[in-house]
């Protein structure tokens, strides 16, 4: 047999064996799973592009939405936020951006929510994606942990009162090998299972926070829960620095919106911990994040919807969250959509 034919046969055999391994793995492990997060050297991560799962789909840019034309034919509202906005537990039509689309049939709703995003990455989303769609309104949904995560990841810092992107941050320089292996884990069930056995977990947030970013937790929690520490009356040094960076990020987001003639609306979305007696002693101020946002929005003349008192007025605020975790449940998404809808109407934004 000629050398050329032997090489060809060898390559064919290897590819066939790999294909057989992949098919066998998918048959054996009926609960077919792979990472839903992929690396992005501008945004650090997005969802896997064009993902199609039972209740979870993404568009060609890795956001929790369908694809939209750049040219708009009606009023356009964009939502930017984290997993609360992405609504990872429900189909798109059952989360609050999707519900609001049904309320405003003559408007176009775009959802740029991605799990574990904070204000730093949301700023990058605005600069690199949102403004391309020329929206009329941008609704920035803020969860309390955004302050901590924006600070700890160190994507930005302040110098001479200027917001500076740290181009040397390791998050923007994931090695080509790690990127390749991450992509393989996304595409191949066999590779995904193998890397788990080897102690890797490409695409998981454990991997992202340990290997890609500088983490998402304060170094000194002083014995408190990672989110509870945000509400301490006696602020830690890291919390004070977080507020400074968070304030600057909001101010810069607002400047871009003003320049692009986008009306900015900031929504304070409270977390379950604020209602489940986790912080029921005098060490905590439940309104702390709401008041920080109120101060920033008043100073910069930004539309502000504080959902905390509206949740608090409910008979049981915890009933708006999934029972065994912290995200909004179906009723929570309906409640948030109704309050945002009423706010937009009341302020004649639409």
PyMOL commands that set and color helices and strands:
alter all, ss='L'
color gray80, all
select helices_A, chain A and resi 3-28+83-86+92-94+96-103+119-128+130-133+145-153+170-172+176-187+189-197+205-212+228-231+237-259+272-274+288-300+308-312+317-320+330-346
alter helices_A, ss='H'
color red, helices_A
select strands_A, chain A and resi 37-40+44-47+76-80+108-111+137-143+156-159+162-165+263-269+303-306
alter strands_A, ss='S'
color yellow, strands_A
deselect
rebuild
show_as cartoon
